[in-house]
Amino acid sequence: MPFTTIDPRTALIVIDLQKGIATLPPQELARPAIANAVKLIETFRANRRPVVLVNVVGGAPGRIDRTSSGDRPADWAELLPELGFAPDDIRLSKKTWGAFTGTGLDARLRDLGVTGVVVSGIATSRGVESTARFAHELGYNVALPVDAMADIDPEAHRRSVGLTFPWIAETGTTDELIALIK
């Protein structure tokens, strides 16, 4: 279903497009998602809308069945260089899947008068979905350009897009979203 509208005060939240994460999904899925996220970043900056660049630097506390093992390279948490950085961008590091938990993001967006968010990044079924769910619960109007996200597991991506996203957001493509912003 295409987007119906975008709030005048909408922020873009880009999840975990960092060196250690962007290489995990199949690259034929990750590369176009990253390129579309860059298009969104450029559009939001050109239209003076807030851009939030998020990286993950740890994990939530608590016992889990699956853990990542091994040492991470020193540049693992560095954002991809193609994202660039503008002085007005908000940069956040998180230790959970979602960008709102423990980061102060909600307060920063409220201070800017933001009423809607666009969420993109990697991984669809983890960081993107968790951030979108929390944004929806906080009362933001959520838009999800499904071609600006990818997942390590293509089936998990399909399930998020088909089963969860329609209940928490409007979905569409990067180009449809850009057309509404311009």
Secondary structure, DSSP 8 states (H G I E B T S, - for coil): -------SSEEEEEE--BTTTTTSS-HHHHHHHHHHHHHHHHHHHHTT--EEEEEE-S--SS--S----S---TTTT-B-GGG---TT-EEEEESSSSSSTTT-HHHHHHHTT--EEEEEEE-IIIIIHHHHHHHHHTT-EEEEEGGGEE-SSHHHHHHIIIIIHHHH-EEE-HHHHHHHH-
